[in-house]
Amino acid sequence: MATATGFKDYYATLGVPPGAPQKDIRSAYRKLARQHHPDVNPGDSGAEARFKEINEAHEVLSDAEKRAQYDEMRERWQRGERWQPAGAGGGGSAGGGGAAGAGYSTMSAEDLEDLFGNSSPFSDFFNDFFARGTGAAGGAASGTRTRTRTRAQRGEDVEAETEIGLDEAYSGTTRTVEFGDGRRIEVRIPPGIRDGARVRAAGQGGAGRGEGASGDLYVRVRIRPHPRFRRDGDDLTTRVEVPLDVALLGGEVPVPTLRGTTAQLRIPPGTQNGARLRLRGLGMPRLRGGGNGDLIAEVDVRLPSRITPELQRLAEGLRGQRETANA
């Protein structure tokens, strides 16, 4: 934030009070840098200018020596005293050579020029006060000690794969992903996950560079086939054995569910082999929208394994009725 006199209030730029601890300054910088980074705002010159101001303010306030010199000069400016940048000659305490000697950049000028081309990555105020002066304490600008931090870059996203059972996909589960560096990340897999879907663990991927945020971890989920249930979207299908007499006369048969319970399936009289009967709400949980799909029972009519004389008479009577009906 610049004033009419050219003075920049770096505390106001970052939105922190003058006495803010370093952790608050760092937190404010990271939040604002992510918000106004040119990669996030392509073609937005206002965001580009704001990003420069944020980096400049952090460059000064994150370094104890620079911050002390800036605070002294800021107090003089608030009292209405004349402040003088080092490059203007004369060199008061606010413009002494020590300012040129202090400095640990969050991003180097070269790094910033990668973003902004050949335009200056810092304002004239910064350059006059911290870079160009020789100051009364002596020492040319060549005596400046600079440590360059890596340009802030987001870490890489990482992808892993895991396998779960259909019952785990029904109820939800967790899996632990192990990295080569010894890290172990527990990832929650939600109920209703589908085969091939990815679960995102934000910030658990590759480490960022400089002040950059970590990447994300994506775990692709594979679901093993189940011996009893087949899945079709949110619906489940299973075969149900139905005795011949129940198929003929109607009744109920038990049907196992994936949740581990047993449901009673109503069989209408005259149900044909292969018929598909639906049990509402006993399928897979819907990942989005709530509720469950349906459980579809495929009827497998079972004939008696032993034909008694009585059954034979009944069967012959049925055959006679069929032949008469078809005559």
Backbone as numpy.savetxt, mean C-alpha at the origin, in Angstrom:
# Nx Ny Nz CAx CAy CAz Cx Cy Cz
8.91 30.73 2.62 8.04 31.93 2.62 8.93 33.16 2.62
8.86 34.02 1.58 9.71 35.20 1.46 8.92 36.44 1.86
9.62 37.42 2.47 9.01 38.68 2.84 9.31 39.71 1.78
8.73 40.89 1.97 8.93 41.97 1.00 10.38 42.39 0.94
11.16 42.15 1.99 12.57 42.55 2.00 13.48 41.47 1.45
12.90 40.35 1.01 13.71 39.27 0.47 14.07 38.22 1.50
13.78 38.48 2.77 14.07 37.52 3.82 13.13 36.32 3.71
13.62 35.11 3.96 12.81 33.90 3.88 12.64 33.32 5.27
11.39 33.08 5.63 11.10 32.46 6.92 10.95 30.96 6.69
12.02 30.24 6.93 12.03 28.81 6.65 11.08 28.03 7.57
10.87 28.53 8.78 9.94 27.85 9.68 8.52 27.90 9.11
8.15 29.05 8.60 6.82 29.18 7.99 6.71 28.31 6.74
7.80 28.17 6.00 7.78 27.33 4.80 7.41 25.89 5.14
7.98 25.38 6.24 7.69 24.01 6.63 6.48 23.90 7.55
5.97 25.03 8.01 4.81 25.00 8.88 5.10 24.51 10.28
6.28 24.83 10.81 6.66 24.41 12.16 7.05 25.66 12.96
6.94 25.62 14.30 7.34 26.76 15.12 8.86 26.86 15.19
9.41 28.04 15.51 10.86 28.23 15.55 11.58 27.25 16.47
10.97 26.85 17.56 11.64 25.94 18.48 11.37 24.48 18.20
10.87 24.14 17.04 10.48 22.76 16.74 11.67 21.82 16.80
11.49 20.62 17.39 12.58 19.63 17.41 12.82 19.07 16.01
13.97 18.45 15.85 14.36 17.94 14.54 13.35 16.92 13.99
12.77 16.11 14.88 11.83 15.09 14.38 10.60 15.74 13.75
10.17 16.88 14.30 9.01 17.57 13.73 9.37 18.23 12.40
10.58 18.76 12.34 11.04 19.36 11.07 11.15 18.29 9.99
11.73 17.15 10.35 11.88 16.06 9.39 10.52 15.54 8.94
9.58 15.40 9.87 8.25 14.91 9.52 7.52 15.88 8.60
7.61 17.17 8.91 6.95 18.18 8.07 7.55 18.20 6.68
8.88 18.08 6.62 9.56 18.08 5.32 9.11 16.90 4.47
9.10 15.71 5.06 8.74 14.52 4.29 7.32 14.62 3.75
6.41 15.09 4.58 5.02 15.21 4.15 4.89 16.18 2.99
5.52 17.36 3.12 5.40 18.37 2.07 6.15 17.96 0.81
7.31 17.31 0.98 8.09 16.89 -0.19 7.32 15.87 -1.01
6.66 14.93 -0.34 5.85 13.95 -1.08 4.70 14.63 -1.82
4.11 15.63 -1.18 2.95 16.31 -1.76 3.31 17.13 -2.98
4.49 17.77 -2.95 4.84 18.72 -4.01 5.95 18.23 -4.94
6.36 16.97 -4.83 7.45 16.46 -5.67 7.06 16.57 -7.15
7.98 17.04 -8.01 7.66 17.19 -9.43 7.20 15.90 -10.10
7.70 14.73 -9.62 7.26 13.48 -10.21 5.79 13.21 -9.95
5.27 13.77 -8.85 3.86 13.59 -8.50 3.00 14.65 -9.17
3.62 15.77 -9.55 2.89 16.89 -10.15 3.53 17.30 -11.48
3.55 16.42 -12.47 4.21 16.74 -13.74 3.58 17.95 -14.41
4.44 18.89 -14.84 3.97 20.08 -15.53 3.41 21.16 -14.65
3.43 20.99 -13.34 2.90 21.98 -12.40 4.05 22.85 -11.90
4.20 24.06 -12.48 5.31 24.93 -12.11 5.17 25.42 -10.67
3.95 25.57 -10.19 3.76 25.99 -8.81 4.25 24.96 -7.82
3.96 23.68 -8.10 4.46 22.61 -7.24 5.97 22.53 -7.30
6.54 22.77 -8.48 7.99 22.74 -8.63 8.66 23.82 -7.78
8.09 25.04 -7.82 8.64 26.13 -7.02 8.49 25.85 -5.53
7.35 25.28 -5.16 7.12 24.96 -3.75 8.10 23.88 -3.28
8.38 22.91 -4.13 9.32 21.84 -3.79 10.72 22.40 -3.55
11.11 23.38 -4.38 12.41 24.03 -4.16 12.45 24.71 -2.80
11.40 25.45 -2.46 11.36 26.16 -1.18 11.44 25.18 -0.01
10.72 24.07 -0.12 10.71 23.07 0.96 12.10 22.49 1.16
12.77 22.14 0.06 14.12 21.58 0.18 15.10 22.59 0.74
14.94 23.83 0.32 15.84 24.88 0.82 15.66 25.07 2.32
14.41 25.12 2.77 14.16 25.29 4.20 14.71 24.12 4.99
14.53 22.91 4.48 15.05 21.74 5.19 16.57 21.70 5.17
17.17 22.17 4.08 18.62 22.25 3.98 19.21 23.06 5.13
18.53 24.12 5.52 19.04 24.99 6.58 18.65 24.47 7.96
17.37 24.14 8.14 16.89 23.82 9.48 17.29 22.43 9.95
17.69 21.55 9.03 18.11 20.21 9.44 19.57 20.16 9.85
20.30 21.24 9.63 21.72 21.31 10.00 21.88 22.24 11.21
22.42 21.72 12.30 22.47 22.47 13.55 23.23 23.78 13.40
24.36 23.77 12.71 25.18 24.98 12.58 24.50 26.02 11.71
23.98 25.57 10.58 23.27 26.50 9.71 22.04 27.08 10.41
21.35 26.22 11.14 20.13 26.66 11.81 20.45 27.72 12.87
21.54 27.53 13.61 21.92 28.50 14.64 22.22 29.86 14.02
22.94 29.84 12.90 23.27 31.10 12.22 22.02 31.76 11.65
21.14 30.92 11.10 19.90 31.46 10.55 19.04 32.05 11.67
18.93 31.34 12.81 18.11 31.83 13.92 18.61 33.19 14.41
19.94 33.35 14.47 20.50 34.64 14.92 20.11 35.75 13.95
20.24 35.45 12.67 19.88 36.45 11.66 18.38 36.73 11.67
17.58 35.67 11.91 16.12 35.84 11.94 15.70 36.74 13.10
16.32 36.58 14.26 16.01 37.42 15.41 16.33 38.88 15.12
17.45 39.12 14.48 17.81 40.50 14.13 16.80 41.09 13.16
16.35 40.25 12.20 15.36 40.75 11.24 14.04 41.07 11.95
13.62 40.23 12.91 12.38 40.47 13.64 12.46 41.74 14.50
13.67 42.05 14.99 13.84 43.29 15.78 13.90 44.52 14.89
13.87 44.31 13.59 13.93 45.44 12.67 15.33 45.88 12.34
16.34 45.12 12.77 17.72 45.48 12.46 18.05 45.09 11.03
19.06 45.75 10.53 19.47 45.48 9.15 20.26 44.18 9.11
19.88 43.30 8.22 20.67 42.09 8.05 21.37 42.16 6.71
22.51 41.52 6.61 23.34 41.65 5.43 23.87 40.29 5.01
23.56 39.84 3.82 24.11 38.57 3.35 25.61 38.66 3.19
26.26 37.52 3.28 27.72 37.50 3.24 28.26 38.05 1.94
27.58 37.79 0.85 28.09 38.22 -0.44 28.03 39.72 -0.63
27.34 40.47 0.27 27.22 41.91 0.10 28.41 42.65 0.66
29.35 41.93 1.26 30.53 42.59 1.81 30.29 43.05 3.21
31.33 43.35 3.95 31.21 43.90 5.29 31.10 42.79 6.31
30.24 41.79 6.07 30.16 40.57 6.85 29.89 40.75 8.32
28.65 40.89 8.76 28.32 40.83 10.17 28.25 39.40 10.61
27.73 39.21 11.84 27.69 37.86 12.35 26.74 36.99 11.56
25.72 37.64 10.97 24.77 36.87 10.19 25.35 36.43 8.87
26.44 37.04 8.42 26.97 36.69 7.12 28.38 36.21 7.22
28.81 35.73 8.35 30.18 35.31 8.53 30.53 34.10 7.71
31.87 33.87 7.61 32.34 32.77 6.78 31.91 31.44 7.30
31.57 31.35 8.60 31.15 30.07 9.14 29.93 29.54 8.46
29.05 30.42 7.97 27.84 29.96 7.30 28.18 29.21 6.04
29.22 29.70 5.35 29.61 29.02 4.13 30.25 27.69 4.42
30.80 27.57 5.60 31.47 26.34 5.93 30.54 25.27 6.44
29.32 25.63 6.80 28.41 24.62 7.33 27.52 24.11 6.23
27.11 22.87 6.31 26.11 22.47 5.33 26.10 21.00 5.02
24.98 20.38 5.18 24.77 19.01 4.78 23.48 18.98 3.97
23.60 18.86 2.66 22.45 19.01 1.78 21.56 17.78 1.82
20.26 18.05 1.87 19.32 16.95 1.68 19.37 16.46 0.25
19.43 17.39 -0.69 19.61 17.05 -2.09 20.66 18.01 -2.64
21.62 17.48 -3.40 22.65 18.34 -3.94 22.09 19.18 -5.08
22.82 20.23 -5.45 22.40 21.05 -6.57 22.31 20.22 -7.83
23.25 19.28 -7.99 23.22 18.42 -9.17 21.96 17.56 -9.19
21.62 17.02 -8.00 20.41 16.21 -7.92 19.17 17.01 -8.27
19.09 18.23 -7.73 17.92 19.06 -7.99 17.87 19.50 -9.44
19.04 19.72 -10.04 19.05 20.13 -11.45 18.58 18.99 -12.35
18.71 17.72 -11.87 18.12 16.62 -12.61 16.61 16.80 -12.75
16.01 17.42 -11.71 14.57 17.66 -11.73 14.22 18.95 -12.47
15.01 20.00 -12.25 14.62 21.33 -12.70 15.45 21.86 -13.86
16.27 21.01 -14.48 17.09 21.50 -15.57 18.24 22.33 -15.05
18.59 23.38 -15.77 19.72 24.21 -15.38 19.35 25.37 -14.46
18.08 25.47 -14.07 17.69 26.54 -13.18 18.28 26.31 -11.81
18.52 27.38 -11.06 19.13 27.26 -9.74 18.21 26.51 -8.80
18.75 25.51 -8.08 17.90 24.78 -7.15 17.63 25.54 -5.86
18.33 26.66 -5.61 18.13 27.44 -4.39 17.89 28.90 -4.75
17.26 29.62 -3.82 16.94 31.03 -4.05 18.18 31.91 -3.90
18.04 33.16 -4.35 19.14 34.12 -4.19 19.42 34.35 -2.71
18.38 34.37 -1.90 18.56 34.54 -0.46 19.48 33.46 0.11
19.22 32.21 -0.27 20.04 31.11 0.23 21.47 31.23 -0.28
21.60 31.46 -1.58 22.94 31.54 -2.16 23.76 32.67 -1.55
23.13 33.84 -1.32 23.84 34.97 -0.74 24.25 34.68 0.70
23.36 34.04 1.43 23.62 33.88 2.86 24.53 32.70 3.17
24.41 31.62 2.40 25.13 30.41 2.76 26.20 29.96 1.77
26.22 30.54 0.57 27.13 29.98 -0.43 28.18 30.91 -0.96
27.87 32.21 -1.18 28.76 33.05 -1.96 29.75 33.86 -1.15
29.46 34.08 0.13 30.24 35.06 0.88 31.61 34.58 1.29
32.47 35.53 1.56 33.78 35.22 2.12 33.79 35.54 3.59
33.06 36.63 4.01 32.85 36.95 5.42 34.08 37.50 6.09
33.87 38.15 7.24 34.96 38.78 7.97 35.88 37.77 8.59
35.34 36.57 8.85 36.17 35.55 9.48 37.18 34.97 8.52
37.12 35.39 7.25 38.11 34.96 6.27 37.73 33.62 5.68
38.55 33.20 4.73 38.32 31.92 4.08 37.48 32.09 2.84
38.04 31.62 1.72 37.31 31.71 0.47 36.23 30.65 0.42
35.34 30.81 -0.56 34.24 29.86 -0.69 34.74 28.46 -0.95
35.99 28.37 -1.43 36.52 27.04 -1.70 36.70 26.24 -0.42
36.63 26.93 0.73 36.76 26.23 2.00 35.46 25.61 2.47
34.40 25.73 1.70 33.10 25.20 2.10 33.15 23.68 2.22
32.61 23.18 3.33 32.52 21.74 3.55 31.09 21.31 3.26
30.92 20.43 2.29 29.58 20.02 1.88 29.48 18.51 1.89
28.44 18.01 2.47 28.11 16.60 2.38 26.80 16.48 1.62
26.81 15.73 0.55 25.65 15.61 -0.32 24.88 14.36 0.01
23.62 14.51 0.30 22.76 13.36 0.50 22.16 12.91 -0.83
21.84 11.68 -0.88 21.26 11.13 -2.10 19.89 11.75 -2.36
19.59 11.98 -3.61 18.27 12.48 -3.98 17.19 11.53 -3.46
16.14 12.11 -2.91 15.06 11.30 -2.35 14.42 10.47 -3.45
14.44 9.16 -3.27 13.84 8.25 -4.24 13.03 7.19 -3.50
11.86 6.92 -4.02 11.01 5.88 -3.43 11.62 4.52 -3.66
11.51 3.64 -2.67 12.03 2.30 -2.80 11.24 1.48 -3.81
11.84 0.39 -4.25 11.19 -0.46 -5.24 10.08 -1.29 -4.61
9.04 -1.56 -5.40 8.01 -2.50 -4.98 8.57 -3.92 -5.10
8.16 -4.77 -4.20 8.63 -6.15 -4.18 7.44 -7.07 -4.29
7.57 -8.15 -5.08 6.47 -9.10 -5.23 6.90 -10.47 -4.75
6.02 -11.13 -4.01 6.23 -12.49 -3.54 4.99 -13.30 -3.86
5.07 -14.63 -3.66 3.94 -15.50 -3.95 3.76 -16.48 -2.80
2.51 -16.81 -2.50 2.22 -17.78 -1.46 1.04 -18.63 -1.88
0.91 -19.80 -1.24 -0.19 -20.72 -1.56 -1.00 -20.97 -0.30
-2.33 -20.98 -0.47 -3.23 -21.25 0.66 -4.29 -22.23 0.21
-5.00 -22.82 1.18 -6.11 -23.71 0.87 -7.39 -22.92 0.67
-8.39 -23.58 0.05 -9.67 -22.91 -0.19 -10.35 -22.57 1.14
-10.16 -23.41 2.14 -10.74 -23.11 3.45 -10.11 -21.87 4.07
-8.80 -21.66 3.81 -8.14 -20.45 4.31 -8.62 -19.23 3.54
-8.87 -19.40 2.24 -9.43 -18.29 1.46 -10.82 -17.93 1.95
-11.55 -18.93 2.47 -12.89 -18.69 2.99 -12.85 -17.87 4.28
-11.98 -18.26 5.20 -11.96 -17.63 6.53 -10.96 -16.50 6.66
-10.01 -16.40 5.71 -8.92 -15.44 5.85 -7.78 -16.06 6.65
-6.57 -15.60 6.40 -5.42 -16.17 7.08 -4.27 -15.19 7.02
-3.10 -15.57 7.50 -1.90 -14.75 7.42 -0.76 -15.61 6.86
0.19 -14.96 6.24 1.39 -15.61 5.75 2.59 -14.72 6.08
3.70 -15.34 6.39 4.93 -14.62 6.69 5.85 -14.67 5.48
6.27 -13.50 5.01 7.19 -13.40 3.88 8.58 -13.10 4.43
9.55 -13.92 4.06 10.91 -13.75 4.53 11.77 -13.13 3.43
12.63 -12.16 3.80 13.52 -11.49 2.87 14.96 -11.99 3.10
15.80 -11.78 2.09 17.20 -12.19 2.20 17.96 -11.49 3.28
17.48 -10.28 3.71 18.19 -9.55 4.75 17.71 -9.93 6.15
16.88 -10.98 6.23 16.42 -11.44 7.54 15.09 -10.87 7.97
14.56 -9.92 7.22 13.25 -9.35 7.59 12.15 -10.39 7.42
11.18 -10.37 8.32 10.00 -11.24 8.24 8.76 -10.36 8.34
7.96 -10.35 7.29 6.77 -9.51 7.23 5.54 -10.41 7.24
4.67 -10.19 8.21 3.42 -10.95 8.27 2.35 -10.21 7.47
1.77 -10.90 6.53 0.79 -10.31 5.62 -0.57 -10.95 5.88
-1.59 -10.13 6.07 -2.95 -10.63 6.29 -3.64 -10.83 4.95
-4.19 -12.03 4.76 -4.93 -12.36 3.54 -6.41 -12.33 3.88
-7.18 -11.47 3.26 -8.59 -11.28 3.67 -9.48 -12.42 3.21
-10.60 -12.65 3.92 -11.58 -13.66 3.49 -12.13 -13.30 2.11
-12.29 -14.33 1.27 -12.85 -14.11 -0.06 -11.81 -13.86 -1.13
-10.53 -13.88 -0.79 -9.48 -13.63 -1.78 -9.61 -14.63 -2.93
-9.33 -14.19 -4.13 -9.43 -15.06 -5.30 -8.05 -15.51 -5.76
-8.03 -16.61 -6.47 -6.77 -17.14 -6.98 -6.11 -16.14 -7.92
-4.83 -15.87 -7.68 -4.09 -14.94 -8.52 -4.14 -13.50 -8.06
-4.98 -13.19 -7.07 -5.07 -11.81 -6.58 -3.83 -11.46 -5.77
-3.56 -10.15 -5.67 -2.41 -9.69 -4.91 -2.87 -8.94 -3.66
-2.13 -9.16 -2.58 -2.36 -8.44 -1.33 -1.22 -7.45 -1.15
-1.55 -6.18 -0.84 -0.55 -5.13 -0.71 -0.24 -4.85 0.75
1.07 -4.85 1.05 1.53 -4.43 2.37 2.30 -3.12 2.17
1.65 -1.99 2.45 2.22 -0.68 2.16 3.49 -0.45 2.97
4.52 0.07 2.28 5.76 0.45 2.95 6.64 -0.70 3.38
6.34 -1.92 2.93 7.13 -3.09 3.35 8.02 -3.62 2.23
8.19 -2.83 1.18 9.04 -3.25 0.07 10.47 -2.77 0.25
11.13 -2.43 -0.86 12.51 -1.98 -0.81 12.63 -0.63 -0.12
13.77 -0.44 0.55 14.01 0.81 1.27 14.21 1.96 0.29
13.72 3.16 0.66 13.92 4.35 -0.16 15.32 4.90 -0.01
15.69 5.78 -0.91 17.00 6.44 -0.84 16.80 7.87 -0.35
17.75 8.33 0.43 17.62 9.67 0.98 16.40 9.75 1.87
15.53 10.71 1.58 14.30 10.88 2.34 13.13 10.16 1.70
13.42 9.31 0.68 12.34 8.66 -0.04 11.64 7.59 0.78
10.36 7.42 0.52 9.57 6.41 1.22 9.91 5.01 0.72
9.66 4.02 1.55 9.88 2.63 1.14 8.82 2.23 0.11
9.17 1.25 -0.71 8.21 0.70 -1.65 7.21 -0.20 -0.95
6.35 -0.83 -1.74 5.31 -1.70 -1.19 5.65 -3.16 -1.48
5.10 -4.03 -0.67 5.20 -5.47 -0.87 3.87 -5.97 -1.41
3.92 -6.71 -2.51 2.73 -7.31 -3.10 2.87 -8.83 -3.04
1.92 -9.49 -2.40 1.94 -10.95 -2.28 0.84 -11.53 -3.16
1.25 -12.29 -4.17 0.27 -12.92 -5.06 -0.17 -14.25 -4.43
-1.47 -14.45 -4.38 -2.04 -15.60 -3.67 -2.50 -16.66 -4.66
-2.01 -17.88 -4.46 -2.48 -19.03 -5.24 -3.30 -19.93 -4.31
-4.43 -20.45 -4.82 -5.33 -21.24 -3.99 -5.33 -22.69 -4.49
-5.03 -23.62 -3.60 -5.00 -25.04 -3.95 -6.42 -25.55 -4.22
-6.56 -26.50 -5.15 -7.89 -27.12 -5.37 -8.34 -27.85 -4.11
-9.64 -27.88 -3.90 -10.22 -28.56 -2.74 -10.81 -29.89 -3.19
-10.69 -30.96 -2.39 -11.20 -32.26 -2.82 -12.72 -32.33 -2.90
-13.44 -31.44 -2.22 -14.90 -31.54 -2.19 -15.59 -30.36 -2.89
-15.02 -29.17 -2.79 -15.69 -27.97 -3.29 -14.96 -27.41 -4.50
-15.75 -26.93 -5.47 -15.23 -26.17 -6.60 -15.71 -24.73 -6.48
-14.87 -23.81 -6.89 -15.25 -22.41 -6.77 -15.54 -21.80 -8.14
-16.59 -21.00 -8.19 -16.94 -20.25 -9.39 -17.31 -18.84 -8.95
-16.34 -17.95 -8.97 -16.56 -16.61 -8.45 -16.76 -16.68 -6.94
-17.92 -16.21 -6.48 -18.23 -16.27 -5.05 -19.08 -17.49 -4.70
-19.45 -18.30 -5.70 -20.24 -19.50 -5.44 -19.34 -20.72 -5.28
-19.84 -21.70 -4.52 -19.18 -22.98 -4.36 -20.10 -24.07 -4.87
-19.51 -25.13 -5.43 -20.30 -26.27 -5.91 -19.76 -27.54 -5.27
-20.66 -28.41 -4.85 -20.28 -29.71 -4.29 -21.29 -30.76 -4.70
-20.86 -32.02 -4.82 -21.77 -33.11 -5.18 -22.37 -33.68 -3.90
-23.66 -33.99 -3.94 -24.38 -34.51 -2.78 -25.07 -35.81 -3.16
-24.79 -36.87 -2.42 -25.44 -38.15 -2.66 -26.87 -38.13 -2.13
-27.80 -38.52 -2.98 -29.21 -38.54 -2.62 -29.74 -39.96 -2.85
-30.25 -40.64 -1.83 -30.82 -41.98 -2.01 -31.98 -41.95 -3.01
-32.18 -43.07 -3.69 -33.20 -43.15 -4.73 -34.58 -42.81 -4.18
-34.90 -43.34 -2.98 -36.23 -43.09 -2.45 -36.46 -41.61 -2.16
-35.39 -40.91 -1.70 -35.52 -39.47 -1.42 -35.68 -38.70 -2.72
-34.93 -39.12 -3.75 -35.07 -38.46 -5.05 -36.48 -38.65 -5.60
-37.09 -39.84 -5.35 -38.43 -40.11 -5.86 -39.50 -39.41 -5.03
-39.39 -39.52 -3.73 -40.48 -39.07 -2.86 -40.24 -37.70 -2.23
-38.99 -37.21 -2.29 -38.66 -35.95 -1.63 -38.18 -36.18 -0.21
-37.53 -35.16 0.34 -37.01 -35.26 1.70 -35.86 -34.30 1.90
-35.00 -34.60 2.85 -33.83 -33.76 3.13 -32.59 -34.63 3.23
-31.44 -34.04 2.83 -30.15 -34.71 2.98 -29.17 -33.69 3.56
-28.15 -34.15 4.33 -27.16 -33.23 4.88 -26.13 -32.84 3.83
-25.70 -31.58 3.90 -24.68 -31.07 2.98 -23.59 -30.39 3.80
-22.33 -30.83 3.69 -21.24 -30.16 4.41 -20.95 -28.80 3.78
-20.54 -27.84 4.59 -20.19 -26.51 4.10 -18.71 -26.25 4.36
-18.18 -25.27 3.66 -16.76 -24.95 3.81 -16.46 -24.30 5.14
-17.47 -23.79 5.80 -17.25 -23.19 7.12 -17.15 -24.24 8.22
-17.36 -25.52 7.86 -17.22 -26.59 8.83 -18.51 -27.05 9.45
-19.63 -26.51 9.03 -20.94 -26.91 9.55 -21.65 -27.80 8.53
-22.83 -28.26 8.90 -23.65 -29.07 8.00 -25.00 -28.39 7.81
-25.41 -28.27 6.56 -26.71 -27.68 6.24 -27.64 -28.79 5.75
-28.95 -28.59 5.90 -29.95 -29.53 5.41 -30.49 -29.04 4.07
-30.37 -29.89 3.07 -30.82 -29.55 1.73 -32.16 -30.23 1.45
-33.16 -29.46 1.07 -34.49 -29.99 0.74 -34.47 -30.53 -0.69
-34.91 -31.80 -0.83 -34.97 -32.45 -2.13 -36.43 -32.56 -2.54
-36.81 -31.87 -3.61 -38.21 -31.98 -4.06 -38.49 -33.38 -4.62
-39.73 -33.85 -4.54 -40.09 -35.15 -5.13 -39.77 -35.18 -6.63
-39.26 -36.31 -7.09 -38.96 -36.48 -8.51 -37.70 -35.76 -8.96
-36.76 -35.48 -8.04 -35.53 -34.79 -8.41 -34.67 -35.70 -9.28
-34.19 -35.15 -10.39 -33.39 -35.92 -11.34 -31.91 -35.93 -10.94
-31.24 -36.99 -11.38 -29.78 -37.06 -11.16 -29.09 -35.90 -11.89
-28.17 -35.24 -11.21 -27.46 -34.12 -11.82 -28.12 -32.77 -11.60
-29.29 -32.78 -10.97 -29.96 -31.50 -10.69 -29.09 -30.64 -9.79
-29.20 -29.33 -9.96 -28.41 -28.38 -9.17 -29.36 -27.59 -8.26
-29.18 -27.78 -6.97 -30.02 -27.11 -5.98 -29.17 -26.11 -5.21
-29.76 -24.97 -4.90 -28.99 -23.84 -4.36 -29.28 -23.60 -2.88
-28.20 -23.45 -2.12 -28.29 -23.05 -0.71 -27.77 -21.62 -0.61
-28.65 -20.68 -0.36 -28.30 -19.26 -0.38 -27.36 -18.89 0.77
-26.35 -18.09 0.43 -25.49 -17.49 1.44 -24.47 -18.40 2.07
-24.27 -19.59 1.51 -23.31 -20.54 2.08 -22.06 -20.70 1.21
-21.88 -19.74 0.27 -20.69 -19.77 -0.57 -19.55 -18.96 0.02
-18.65 -18.48 -0.84 -17.48 -17.72 -0.40 -17.88 -16.32 0.05
-17.16 -15.76 1.03 -17.39 -14.36 1.38 -17.06 -13.46 0.20
-17.86 -12.44 0.01 -17.58 -11.48 -1.07 -16.53 -10.49 -0.58
-15.45 -10.39 -1.33 -14.35 -9.53 -0.93 -14.79 -8.08 -0.87
-15.67 -7.70 -1.76 -16.22 -6.34 -1.76 -17.74 -6.43 -1.83
-18.39 -5.70 -0.96 -19.84 -5.66 -0.99 -20.51 -6.41 0.13
-19.78 -7.25 0.85 -20.35 -7.95 1.98 -21.19 -9.14 1.60
-21.50 -9.96 2.59 -22.31 -11.15 2.34 -21.49 -12.27 1.73
-22.19 -13.33 1.36 -21.56 -14.52 0.77 -22.26 -14.91 -0.51
-21.55 -15.65 -1.34 -22.16 -16.27 -2.49 -23.00 -17.47 -2.04
-23.38 -18.34 -3.00 -24.24 -19.48 -2.71 -23.46 -20.79 -2.79
-24.01 -21.81 -2.14 -23.50 -23.16 -2.24 -24.45 -23.95 -3.13
-23.92 -24.49 -4.21 -24.73 -25.23 -5.18 -24.47 -26.72 -5.00
-25.54 -27.48 -4.73 -25.44 -28.92 -4.54 -25.83 -29.63 -5.83
-24.92 -30.41 -6.39 -25.21 -31.22 -7.57 -25.69 -32.59 -7.10
-26.89 -32.96 -7.46 -27.52 -34.18 -6.97 -26.91 -35.41 -7.65
-26.49 -36.34 -6.82 -25.96 -37.63 -7.30 -26.87 -38.72 -6.74
-27.87 -39.12 -7.54 -28.84 -40.11 -7.08 -28.16 -41.47 -6.98
-28.24 -42.05 -5.81 -27.59 -43.33 -5.55 -28.61 -44.47 -5.57
-28.35 -45.48 -6.37 -29.20 -46.67 -6.43 -28.84 -47.61 -5.28
-29.79 -48.41 -4.86 -29.47 -49.39 -3.82 -28.41 -50.36 -4.29
-27.49 -50.71 -3.42 -26.41 -51.62 -3.79 -26.89 -53.08 -3.85
-28.03 -53.41 -3.20 -28.58 -54.77 -3.22 -30.07 -54.71 -3.56
-30.44 -55.47 -4.57 -31.82 -55.47 -5.02 -32.57 -56.63 -4.34
-33.47 -56.30 -3.44 -34.29 -57.29 -2.75 -35.49 -57.64 -3.61
-36.15 -58.76 -3.31 -37.36 -59.11 -4.08 -38.41 -58.00 -4.06
-38.56 -57.36 -2.93 -39.54 -56.27 -2.84 -39.16 -55.11 -3.76
-37.86 -54.75 -3.75 -37.41 -53.69 -4.65 -37.59 -54.08 -6.10
-37.36 -55.34 -6.40 -37.53 -55.80 -7.78 -38.97 -55.66 -8.22
-39.93 -56.01 -7.34 -41.34 -55.86 -7.68 -41.72 -54.41 -7.91
-41.19 -53.52 -7.05 -41.45 -52.09 -7.21 -40.88 -51.57 -8.53
-39.68 -52.04 -8.86 -39.04 -51.59 -10.10 -39.81 -52.08 -11.31
-40.28 -53.32 -11.25 -41.06 -53.84 -12.37 -42.37 -53.09 -12.52
-42.98 -52.69 -11.39 -44.20 -51.90 -11.46 -43.94 -50.54 -12.09
-42.82 -49.93 -11.76 -42.45 -48.64 -12.36 -42.20 -48.79 -13.86
-41.58 -49.92 -14.23 -41.31 -50.14 -15.65 -42.62 -50.29 -16.40
-43.58 -50.99 -15.82 -44.87 -51.16 -16.48 -45.58 -49.83 -16.66
-45.52 -48.97 -15.66 -46.15 -47.65 -15.78 -45.49 -46.81 -16.87
-44.20 -46.95 -16.97 -43.47 -46.16 -18.01 -43.82 -46.64 -19.39
-43.86 -47.95 -19.56 -44.17 -48.50 -20.88 -45.60 -48.16 -21.29
-46.51 -48.19 -20.32 -47.90 -47.81 -20.62 -48.00 -46.34 -21.02
-47.26 -45.49 -20.31 -47.29 -44.06 -20.59 -46.71 -43.73 -21.96
-45.77 -44.59 -22.40 -45.09 -44.32 -23.69 -45.79 -45.02 -24.86
-46.78 -45.86 -24.57 -47.45 -46.61 -25.62 -48.34 -45.72 -26.48
